[in-house]
């Protein structure tokens, strides 16, 4: 009986640890993690588990000469300099109000058409998919590769911080409740005996 009680208590204590969402922040570099000449930033995830990726809309990286600064959504909007280095990711060294980002034609590579400078993901050697500043999905492999989407790494610089959050599955919560229920049941049986 003590072994069962010990097991129930262990389950009750371990389940909340598994139920908590975990977030880890990764630095994705425009040069080192480029889809054209770089290597993807490999992140371990659990296949079939839900996860999300987010990047601050003010975190900027660069695809080359002006106006090629963008956030993780890529070069899809006009972006003006703040004039203040390291404020909102602006490391362009351009006076405030000048254009540092613009809408450029889309780029197609490995099954994806998206703006240059987009944060993209890949499972194994499969097609790229758009991550951008916000993405939620289900892992289809144990390794997620994150990239800077472009055709030429020559002028790439900067990096963005990508927050990857593992989202616990409902089964984890069910396990927590079952463990707590078992502890309650055993405690009642002990009182009754």
VOLUMFI-655258 format. One record per residue (C-alpha): residue number from 0; residue in one letter; y, x, z. Coordinates in Angstrom, 1 decimal. Each point is the difference from the previous one (the first is absolute). Example, Ala and Ser with C-alpha at 12.3 -4.5 7.8 and 13.67 -1.06 7.14 Angstrom:
BEGIN
{pos=0	code=A	north=-4.5	east=12.3	up=7.8}
{pos=1	code=S	north=3.4	east=1.4	up=-0.7}
END
This chain:
BEGIN
{pos=0	code=X	north=0.0	east=0.0	up=0.0}
{pos=1	code=X	north=2.4	east=2.9	up=0.8}
{pos=2	code=X	north=-0.7	east=1.5	up=-3.4}
{pos=3	code=X	north=1.0	east=-3.3	up=-1.7}
{pos=4	code=X	north=3.1	east=-0.3	up=2.2}
{pos=5	code=X	north=0.9	east=3.6	up=-0.9}
{pos=6	code=X	north=-0.5	east=-0.7	up=-3.7}
{pos=7	code=X	north=2.2	east=-3.1	up=0.2}
{pos=8	code=X	north=2.8	east=1.9	up=1.8}
{pos=9	code=X	north=-0.2	east=2.8	up=-2.6}
{pos=10	code=X	north=0.3	east=-2.5	up=-2.9}
{pos=11	code=X	north=2.9	east=-1.7	up=1.7}
{pos=12	code=X	north=1.8	east=3.3	up=0.5}
{pos=13	code=X	north=-0.8	east=1.5	up=-3.5}
{pos=14	code=X	north=0.8	east=-3.2	up=-2.1}
{pos=15	code=X	north=3.7	east=-0.1	up=0.8}
{pos=16	code=X	north=0.3	east=3.6	up=-1.2}
{pos=17	code=X	north=-1.6	east=-0.9	up=-3.3}
{pos=18	code=X	north=2.1	east=-3.2	up=-0.3}
{pos=19	code=X	north=3.3	east=1.8	up=0.1}
{pos=20	code=X	north=1.6	east=0.7	up=-3.4}
{pos=21	code=X	north=0.5	east=3.7	up=-0.5}
{pos=22	code=X	north=2.9	east=1.5	up=-2.0}
{pos=23	code=X	north=0.3	east=3.5	up=-1.3}
{pos=24	code=X	north=2.9	east=1.5	up=-1.8}
{pos=25	code=X	north=-0.6	east=2.3	up=-3.0}
{pos=26	code=X	north=2.5	east=2.1	up=-2.1}
{pos=27	code=X	north=-0.5	east=-0.6	up=-3.7}
{pos=28	code=X	north=1.7	east=2.8	up=-2.0}
{pos=29	code=X	north=1.5	east=-0.6	up=-3.5}
{pos=30	code=X	north=-1.1	east=3.4	up=-1.3}
{pos=31	code=X	north=-3.3	east=0.7	up=1.9}
{pos=32	code=X	north=-1.3	east=-3.6	up=-0.3}
{pos=33	code=X	north=1.1	east=-0.7	up=-3.6}
{pos=34	code=X	north=-2.3	east=-1.9	up=-2.3}
{pos=35	code=X	north=0.8	east=2.6	up=-2.7}
{pos=36	code=X	north=-1.1	east=3.3	up=1.4}
{pos=37	code=X	north=-0.2	east=-0.6	up=3.7}
{pos=38	code=X	north=-2.8	east=-1.2	up=2.3}
{pos=39	code=X	north=-0.1	east=-3.3	up=1.7}
{pos=40	code=X	north=0.6	east=-0.1	up=3.7}
{pos=41	code=X	north=-3.5	east=-1.0	up=1.3}
{pos=42	code=X	north=0.0	east=-2.5	up=2.9}
{pos=43	code=X	north=-3.2	east=-1.0	up=1.7}
{pos=44	code=X	north=-0.5	east=-3.8	up=0.4}
{pos=45	code=X	north=-3.0	east=-2.2	up=0.5}
{pos=46	code=X	north=-1.4	east=-1.7	up=-3.1}
{pos=47	code=X	north=0.4	east=-3.8	up=0.1}
{pos=48	code=X	north=2.6	east=0.2	up=2.8}
{pos=49	code=X	north=3.4	east=-1.5	up=-0.5}
{pos=50	code=X	north=2.9	east=2.4	up=0.1}
{pos=51	code=X	north=3.7	east=0.2	up=-0.8}
{pos=52	code=X	north=2.3	east=2.7	up=-1.3}
{pos=53	code=X	north=3.8	east=-0.1	up=0.5}
{pos=54	code=X	north=2.9	east=2.4	up=-0.8}
{pos=55	code=X	north=3.6	east=-0.4	up=1.1}
{pos=56	code=X	north=2.1	east=-1.3	up=-2.9}
{pos=57	code=X	north=2.6	east=2.7	up=0.9}
{pos=58	code=X	north=-2.4	east=2.9	up=-0.1}
{pos=59	code=X	north=0.6	east=1.7	up=-3.4}
{pos=60	code=X	north=-1.7	east=2.5	up=-2.3}
{pos=61	code=X	north=0.9	east=1.4	up=-3.4}
{pos=62	code=X	north=-1.4	east=0.3	up=-3.5}
{pos=63	code=X	north=2.5	east=2.6	up=-1.3}
{pos=64	code=X	north=3.6	east=0.2	up=-1.2}
{pos=65	code=X	north=2.3	east=-2.9	up=0.9}
{pos=66	code=X	north=-0.3	east=-2.9	up=0.0}
{pos=67	code=X	north=-3.6	east=0.2	up=1.2}
{pos=68	code=X	north=0.0	east=-0.6	up=3.7}
{pos=69	code=X	north=-2.0	east=-3.1	up=1.2}
{pos=70	code=X	north=-2.0	east=-1.4	up=2.9}
{pos=71	code=X	north=-3.7	east=-0.7	up=-0.2}
{pos=72	code=X	north=0.6	east=-3.0	up=-2.4}
{pos=73	code=X	north=1.1	east=2.5	up=-2.7}
{pos=74	code=X	north=2.8	east=0.3	up=-2.4}
{pos=75	code=X	north=0.6	east=-3.7	up=-0.4}
{pos=76	code=X	north=3.6	east=-0.5	up=1.3}
{pos=77	code=X	north=3.4	east=1.7	up=0.0}
{pos=78	code=X	north=0.4	east=2.1	up=3.2}
{pos=79	code=X	north=3.3	east=1.5	up=1.2}
{pos=80	code=X	north=0.4	east=3.0	up=2.2}
{pos=81	code=X	north=1.0	east=-0.4	up=3.6}
{pos=82	code=X	north=1.7	east=3.4	up=-0.2}
{pos=83	code=X	north=-1.6	east=0.9	up=3.4}
{pos=84	code=X	north=-2.9	east=2.4	up=-0.1}
{pos=85	code=X	north=-3.2	east=-1.2	up=1.6}
{pos=86	code=X	north=1.4	east=-3.5	up=0.6}
{pos=87	code=X	north=-2.3	east=-2.6	up=-1.4}
{pos=88	code=X	north=-2.0	east=2.7	up=-1.7}
{pos=89	code=X	north=2.9	east=1.0	up=-2.3}
{pos=90	code=X	north=-0.4	east=3.7	up=-0.6}
{pos=91	code=X	north=1.7	east=-0.1	up=-3.4}
{pos=92	code=X	north=3.1	east=2.0	up=1.1}
{pos=93	code=X	north=2.1	east=-2.4	up=-2.1}
{pos=94	code=X	north=3.3	east=-1.5	up=1.1}
{pos=95	code=X	north=-0.1	east=-3.5	up=1.4}
{pos=96	code=X	north=-0.1	east=-2.8	up=-2.5}
{pos=97	code=X	north=-1.4	east=2.0	up=-2.9}
{pos=98	code=X	north=-3.1	east=-1.2	up=-1.8}
{pos=99	code=X	north=-3.1	east=2.0	up=1.2}
{pos=100	code=X	north=-2.7	east=-2.6	up=-1.2}
{pos=101	code=X	north=-0.3	east=-2.2	up=-3.0}
{pos=102	code=X	north=-2.4	east=-2.3	up=-1.8}
{pos=103	code=X	north=-2.2	east=2.1	up=-2.3}
{pos=104	code=X	north=-2.7	east=-1.0	up=-2.5}
{pos=105	code=X	north=-3.4	east=-0.7	up=1.5}
{pos=106	code=X	north=-2.8	east=2.6	up=0.0}
{pos=107	code=X	north=-3.6	east=-0.7	up=-0.8}
{pos=108	code=X	north=-2.8	east=2.2	up=1.4}
{pos=109	code=X	north=-3.6	east=-0.6	up=1.1}
{pos=110	code=X	north=0.0	east=-3.8	up=-0.4}
{pos=111	code=X	north=3.4	east=-0.6	up=1.6}
{pos=112	code=X	north=3.5	east=-0.7	up=-1.5}
{pos=113	code=X	north=2.7	east=0.4	up=2.6}
{pos=114	code=X	north=3.4	east=1.6	up=0.6}
{pos=115	code=X	north=0.2	east=3.8	up=0.3}
{pos=116	code=X	north=0.1	east=1.0	up=3.7}
{pos=117	code=X	north=-2.1	east=-2.9	up=1.2}
{pos=118	code=X	north=-2.4	east=0.6	up=3.0}
{pos=119	code=X	north=-3.4	east=-0.7	up=-1.5}
{pos=120	code=X	north=-3.6	east=0.0	up=1.4}
{pos=121	code=X	north=-3.4	east=0.8	up=-1.4}
{pos=122	code=X	north=-3.6	east=-0.6	up=1.2}
{pos=123	code=X	north=-2.1	east=3.0	up=-1.1}
{pos=124	code=X	north=0.6	east=0.7	up=-3.7}
{pos=125	code=X	north=0.8	east=-3.6	up=-0.8}
{pos=126	code=X	north=3.2	east=-1.5	up=-1.4}
{pos=127	code=X	north=3.3	east=0.4	up=1.8}
{pos=128	code=X	north=1.5	east=-3.1	up=1.7}
{pos=129	code=X	north=3.6	east=-0.6	up=1.2}
{pos=130	code=X	north=0.6	east=0.5	up=3.8}
{pos=131	code=X	north=3.8	east=0.2	up=0.0}
{pos=132	code=X	north=1.9	east=-0.7	up=3.2}
{pos=133	code=X	north=-2.5	east=-2.6	up=1.2}
{pos=134	code=X	north=-3.7	east=-0.5	up=-0.8}
{pos=135	code=X	north=-2.8	east=-1.9	up=1.7}
{pos=136	code=X	north=-3.6	east=0.1	up=-1.2}
{pos=137	code=X	north=-3.6	east=0.6	up=0.7}
{pos=138	code=X	north=-1.5	east=3.5	up=-0.2}
{pos=139	code=X	north=-2.6	east=0.3	up=-2.8}
{pos=140	code=X	north=-0.9	east=3.6	up=1.0}
{pos=141	code=X	north=0.3	east=2.3	up=3.0}
{pos=142	code=X	north=2.8	east=2.0	up=-1.5}
{pos=143	code=X	north=3.4	east=-1.2	up=-1.2}
{pos=144	code=X	north=2.0	east=2.5	up=-2.1}
{pos=145	code=X	north=3.7	east=-0.4	up=-0.1}
{pos=146	code=X	north=2.2	east=1.4	up=-2.8}
{pos=147	code=X	north=3.5	east=0.3	up=-1.4}
{pos=148	code=X	north=-0.2	east=-1.7	up=-3.4}
{pos=149	code=X	north=1.4	east=2.1	up=-2.9}
{pos=150	code=X	north=-0.5	east=1.8	up=-3.2}
{pos=151	code=X	north=1.5	east=3.4	up=0.8}
{pos=152	code=X	north=0.1	east=1.8	up=3.3}
{pos=153	code=X	north=2.6	east=2.6	up=-1.1}
{pos=154	code=X	north=2.9	east=-1.5	up=1.9}
{pos=155	code=X	north=-1.8	east=-1.9	up=2.8}
{pos=156	code=X	north=1.3	east=0.5	up=3.5}
{pos=157	code=X	north=0.1	east=-1.8	up=3.3}
{pos=158	code=X	north=-2.5	east=-2.2	up=1.7}
{pos=159	code=X	north=-0.4	east=-3.3	up=1.6}
{pos=160	code=X	north=-1.8	east=-1.1	up=3.2}
{pos=161	code=X	north=-2.7	east=-2.5	up=-0.5}
{pos=162	code=X	north=-1.3	east=-1.9	up=3.1}
{pos=163	code=X	north=-3.6	east=-1.0	up=-0.5}
{pos=164	code=X	north=-1.3	east=-2.7	up=2.4}
{pos=165	code=X	north=-3.6	east=-1.0	up=0.4}
{pos=166	code=X	north=-0.2	east=-3.7	up=0.7}
{pos=167	code=X	north=-2.9	east=-1.1	up=2.3}
{pos=168	code=X	north=-2.4	east=-2.5	up=-1.5}
{pos=169	code=X	north=-0.5	east=-3.4	up=1.8}
{pos=170	code=X	north=-3.6	east=1.2	up=0.9}
{pos=171	code=X	north=1.6	east=2.6	up=2.3}
{pos=172	code=X	north=1.7	east=-2.8	up=2.0}
{pos=173	code=X	north=-3.2	east=-2.0	up=0.0}
{pos=174	code=X	north=-1.8	east=3.0	up=1.5}
{pos=175	code=X	north=2.7	east=0.3	up=2.7}
{pos=176	code=X	north=-0.3	east=-3.7	up=0.9}
{pos=177	code=X	north=-3.8	east=0.2	up=0.0}
{pos=178	code=X	north=0.1	east=3.0	up=2.4}
{pos=179	code=X	north=2.4	east=-1.7	up=2.4}
{pos=180	code=X	north=-2.2	east=-3.2	up=-0.2}
{pos=181	code=X	north=-3.1	east=2.0	up=0.9}
{pos=182	code=X	north=1.8	east=1.6	up=3.0}
{pos=183	code=X	north=1.0	east=-3.4	up=1.2}
{pos=184	code=X	north=-3.5	east=-1.4	up=-0.5}
{pos=185	code=X	north=-1.6	east=2.8	up=1.9}
{pos=186	code=X	north=2.5	east=-0.2	up=2.8}
{pos=187	code=X	north=-0.7	east=-3.8	up=0.4}
{pos=188	code=X	north=-3.8	east=0.6	up=0.0}
{pos=189	code=X	north=0.4	east=2.7	up=2.7}
{pos=190	code=X	north=2.1	east=-2.4	up=2.2}
{pos=191	code=X	north=-2.6	east=-2.8	up=-0.5}
{pos=192	code=X	north=-2.9	east=2.3	up=1.0}
END
